[in-house]
Amino acid sequence: MKTRVLTGITTTGIPHLGNYAGAIRPAVAASRRDDVDAFYFMADYHALIKCDEPARIERSRLEIAATWLAAGLDPARVTFYRQSDIPEIPELTWLLTCVTAKGLLNRAHAYKAAVDKNVEAGEDPDAGVTAGLYMYPVLMAADILAFNAHKVPVGRDQIQHLEMARDIAQRFNHIYGREFFVLPEVVIEEQVATLPGLDGRKMSKSYDNTIPLFAGGARALREAVMRIVTDSRLPGEPKDPDSSSLYTIFRAFAGEAESAAFRRALEEGLGWGEAKQVLFERLEAELAPMRARYDELVARPAEIEAILQEGARKARATATPLLAELREAVGLRPMGARSAPSAPADKAARTDKLPRFASFRDADGNFRFRLFAGDGEELLLSRPFADPKAAGALQKRLKSLGAAAAVVALQPQGFALELHGEAIAFSPPHADAAARDQALARLREALDQLAAQD
């Protein structure tokens, strides 16, 4: 089973060299692991909490998406999407809001910091505090729980928000009597590179000491490198690499042998001007190909839009069935619809007849099967198989799948069950979306019943 890892990217500002070394590069590398099901999303709803400039939000979404794609994020391997393209996220935010204690939100660090600042200034405690800032932890919980992510890499300042997401998930599970949500685990990357900025402090937009990643091209990169603060030692005088920002940055982009050679050159008296040129050339060697791809993408926003829309489709294939299940759980059902059992699983599984498979052979010689609910309602029809053993193996896999692991792609009047990104069985057509959602709830119930028998 793959581990689902989810990473959010706030769409404000322009990525700099520190963002690339500390977050983008390691995340892209992790996305290539075969044991990871990686979700990457642009947190543009979150950006609205910090920024009320529409043009900046719009431009940042484009530039950040282009940056991640240019840095090697493969949308065919991962699920890459915009938060605002997933309507299930704000819907889930409200469902979670209704079970979240106000006292929990009162303890959120960002809200407390804003209140403390107001009190110190003699202002009303909530002056300038928006409901968006206050509700930020619930929206973040919805980002994670909508996809039942197992692990979420965050900085230390975000640990509390992950703990709150776990608390909210546990509360919902407890109230509605079932483990709807996986409890996400926080992942702290202790070895993430933290680059010094132009003035030696941590590279940060808040310090105005950043080195551009792609913006301004090679010229802007070189100009920034040449402004890095160094000491007053002259050419020919030995330099201390361990106290040099140049060496720290160089080492983050070079291999051991190349870093050792640069270190020796500094110790032997390499002038700072020459050292900065060496650093620039090392950075340019890595960034130039990505910058070219970035420029191509920014010039063709429709290409990025298509990638994000496909990512949203993949993301919603996971989120939509879960939200249908949650609506059923909280009582938001179509009028006259049969209520799904809300009792614990051991009671829900007690029916007169259990779900069953029926295998058959088509006129063209291919093998297929149907899945029926206990009362005989047809839930799924498989795709055709030339080999009956393949059809049998798939039935065996479905018996152990369970509802939580099922990936369903919704269609206007039906749905498809997918395994490893391939549609392997399809529902009958339904009269409307409400009937489709009711049938999906029955399928999930049947899969849980089959797994309980297996």
N, C-alpha and C positions, 0 to 999 in steps of 0.2 A: 504494500500500500504506500502511495506517495504521501509525503508530508506537504500540506498546503501552507505556503508562506505568503503573507500579504504585506505589501509595502506601499505607503502613501507618499505622494510627492506634492507639496503645497505649491500652487501656481501663483506665486508672487515673486517678482525679481527675476534676474538673469543668472543662470548657474555660473559659478566661477571655478577656478582650479581646485580649491579646497573641497567644493561639493563633489567634483569628479573623483578625486583621490579618496575622499572619506566615505562617500555614499554610492555614487553612480557606478564606478568601476567594480567595487566588490559585489554590489547587487547584481550587476550584469553577469559576473562570473558565477555567482550562486545560481542564477536562473538556468545555467547550462547543465546543472546536475540532473541526472536521470531519476533520482529519487525525490525530486522536488516538483510540486505543482505550484508554479509561481503566479501570483496575482500582483500586478502593478497598476496603481490608479493615480490619476491626477486629481488632487483634492481641491477642486475648484469651489465647492460649497464652503469648505473651510477658509478658502482665500477671501470670501466675502466678509468674514468676521474681521479680517485685518485691513481690507482695502475696499474703498468705495469709488474707485476709479475704473469705469468699465473698459476703457481702452487699454489700461495696464493689465487688467485681468485677461482680456482677449489676447493681447500680444504675448503675455507670459505663457498662456496655455500652448500657443503655437511653438514658442521657442523651447519650452521645456520638453514637449513631446518630441520635437526634432532633435534635441540634445540626447535624450535617452536612446532614440532609434539610431542616431549617428554613432553613439558610443557602443553599439553592438547588441542592444536589446532586440531579440528576435520575436516578433509578434506571432510567429507560427508555433513557437515553443511555449510562450507564456500567454496570460490573459492580461492585455494592456488596454485600459479603458479610462474614460472620464467619469468621475463620481456623478456628475450631473446628468449623465446618460442612463443612469440606473434608477428608475422611479421607485423601485422597491426599497432603496436606501432611505429616502425621507418617510416613506410609509412605515418602515420598520422603526425609524427614529421615534415616531409617535407611539407605536405599540410599546416600545421600551420606556418612553417617557412616562407612560401610565403605570409603570411598576417601579420607577426609580424614586427613591426617597430624596426629598429636597435637602435633607441634612447631608446626604452624600455629596451632592453638588456644591453645597456650601463649603465643603472642605477641599475643593479643587484648587490646586496651587495658583493657577492663572487668575481665577476669580478672587481668591484671598489676597493676592498681590495687588490687584487693582483696588480692592477695598482698603487695604493698608495704606496705599499711596494716597488715596482720597482723605483718609482720616488724618494722616500726617500733614496734609495741606489744609486741613480745616474744612474740607468739603463734605457734602453728603456722602455717606459710604458708597452709595451706588451711582454716584455722578459719572456719566459717560460710560457706564457698564451696560452693554446691550444684552438682550436675551440670547443672542447668538453666542457671545462669549460664555455666558452662564451655562448654556446647553451644549457647549462644545464636547464635553465628555460623552454625552449620549449619542451625538452624531458619530463620534469616533467609534463607539461601541457598535453602532449599526453598520459602519463600514466593515468591521471585522466579522460580526456575527451573521451578516447577510450571506456570507460565503463559508461560514464555519471554519475559519482559518485556524490551523493548529499552532502556528508560530508567527509572531510579529516582531521583526527587528526594529528597535527604537533606540533613541538616545536616552541617557539617564533621566533627562527632564520629562520624559514621557512615560516612565514606569508607572506613575500613579494612575494615568489614564488606562493603562492595560489592566491594572488591578481593579479599577472601577468597572471596566467592561466585563471582567469575570464576575464581579458582584452582581451586576445587572443581569447577566445571563443566568446565574444561579437563582436569582429571585424569580425570573420569568419561568424557568424550569420548575421551580417549587410551586408557584401559584397554579400553573396549568398541568402539573402532574406528569410531566414527561421530559426526557432529556432532548429538548428541541435543539439546544445549542451546545457545541463543543466549547469547553473553557479554554480560551487561547493562552498560550505561554509566551512570556516576554523573552526576547533574545537580545542580549547586550553584546555588541561586537567590541570586545576589549582591545583588539589589535587594529582597529580602524585607524588609518593614517590621519593625523591632525597636522595640517600644514601651517607653518608660520606665514603671516602676511608680510606686506612691504615694510612694516615697522617692527617686526619680530614677534608681535602678539599673534594669537590665533587668527587665521584668516577668516574674516567675517564682514558681511555687508554693514553691520552695525558699527564697525570700527573704520569703515571706508579704507580698508587696506588690502583689497582683493586683487588677484591677478586674473584677467579675463580668460575664460575657457575658449570660446569661439568668437565672441563679439570683437569687432575691429580687426580681425585677421592677424596675420603674422606681425604686422607693424605694431599693433596695440600690445601684443604679447611681449615683444622685445622691449618696447618702451617701459612696460610695467616691470619686467625683470631688471632693467637698468636702474630702476628707482628703489630696489631693495636696499635697505639700510645695512651698511657694513661698518667695521671699525676703521681706525685710521692707519692701520699697518700698510706700509708701502710695498710695491713690487720688490721681490727678493727677500722680504721678511717672512718668516714662517707664520702661517695662519693656524688657528685652532678650529678644525672642522666641526667639533662637537658643539661649539657656540655659534656656528654660522648658519643662518637661515638658508643660504645658498646650498650648502651641503645637505641639509635636511630635506629640502625640496628635491634636489637631484637624486638622492637615495630613494625617494618615493617613486621615481620613474625609471630607474636604471637597475640593472642586474648587479650581482655581488662584485664581479670582476671590474665592471665599469665604475662602480662606486668606489672601489678600493683604489683605482687609478686616479680618480678625481681627488680622493682624500690625500694621496701621496703628493699630488701636484700642489695642493694647498699647503701642506706641511713643508714643502720645498720652496715656497715663496711665490707661487703663482699670483699675479696681480688680480685685484678684485674685478677690474674691468674685463680682463681675459676670462676670469672665472664666470662672470655673468654671461659672457658670450657663449661659453661652453654649456652653461645651464640652458640658455635660450635654445641652442641647437638641439639639445637633448629633448626638451619639451616639444619643440617644433616637429621633430621626427615622429613623435607619437601622436601629436594632435593634428597635424596637417591633413592626413587622410580622413580623419573624422570630421574636420572642419569642412572639407570639400563635400562630404555627404550631407552635413548639416545645411550648408548653403543650398544644395539641391532641394532638400526637403522644405526649407523655409520658402523657397521660390515656387513650390508646388503644394500649397496647403491642402488641395483636394486629395492628394495622396495620403497625407496624414489623417485627414478626416475619414477616408475609407478604412484605414487601419484601425482607428478608434471605434468606428461603428461596428466593425467585425469583432473587435474586443468586447464591445458592449453586448453584442449578441451572445458571445461565449459566456460572459459574466451573468447575463440574465437567465441563461439556461440553467444556472445553478441557483440564482436568487429567486426566480419566479415560482418554482415549485415549493420552495421553503415558505415563501410568503403566503401561498395558497393554503399550506398546512397551518400556518400561524393564524390566518383569518378563521379557519375552521375551529382552531383551538379556542380562540377568544370569543367565538359566537357570531362572527361577521359572515354569516352564511346566506346563500340565496333563499328567498322565501319558499317554503315548501320542500326545501332540499332535505335529504336524509342526513341527519346529524352523524358525523363520524364519532365513534366511541371515544370518550375522553377518560375512560377508566384506565388503570395501569395495564401494561401490556399483557400480563398473564390473564386478566379478565377479558381483555379485548380479543384475545385469540380464541376464546371459547365460542365457536359457532357450530351449527349442526354439520356443515360441510366445509372443508378447507379448500383453498385455491388449488387448481390442478392444471396440468399441461395436457394438450391433445396434439399428437404428431400426425402428419398426413403427407401424402405425396401429390404434388401438382401434376397436371396433365403433361407438362413438359419434362417430367422426370425429376424435378428438384424437390427437396424436402423442406418442409416448413412446420411450424407448430403455433398453436394458440395458447394463451394463458387465460383461464376463466376464473372469476371469483367464485366463492363457495356457493352462491345462489345461481350460478350459471351465466352471469353477465360476462361477455367477452371484454377483456381488458387490453390484450395485445395480440398482434399478428406478426410473426417474425419475418425477416427477409428470407428469400430462398437460399438453400444450400445445396451444392452438388453432392456433398458427402454427408450421409446421415449421422456419422460420428461427430461432425462439426456441430450439427444441430443439437445433438444430445449433449455435447460438452457445454454449449451455451445454456441449455436448460439447467444443467448442473450449476453453472456459474450464477444464474439468476436465483436459484434456490438459496444461495448463501449470501446474496448481495445485501439485502435489507434496504429499507427506505432511505436511510441516511446517506448511503453511498450511491444511490441512484442519480444519474445525470439525465435530465429530461429537457429536450428542446421543444418549446411550445410553438404550435402553429395556430392559425385563426380558429379552426374547429377541431383540433386534435393535438397530438404530441407524439414525439419520437423518443424512445429510450436509447441512450448512447452508451457505448463502452469504448474507452480509449479514443474518443473523438469520432467514432463511427456509429451511425444509426443502425441498430440491429433489430428493432421491433417498433411497431407503430400501433397507435390506438385506432379504433374505428372512428369515423367522422361523427361529430356531435353537433347538436342543433345550434349551440351558441357557446360563448366563453364560459358562462356559468355552468353549463352542463359538462363542458370540458374539464373545468376545475374540480367539479364533483367527481368525475371519473378518475382524475389524477389522484384525488384523495383516496379513492378506493384501491387504485393500483399500489400506492404506498402502503396501505393497510395490508394488502395481499403479500407484498414483498416482505414485510415484517413477519407475517404469519409463516411464510415459507422458510425464512431464516430461522425462526424459532423451532421449526421441525428439524432443520438440517443438523 
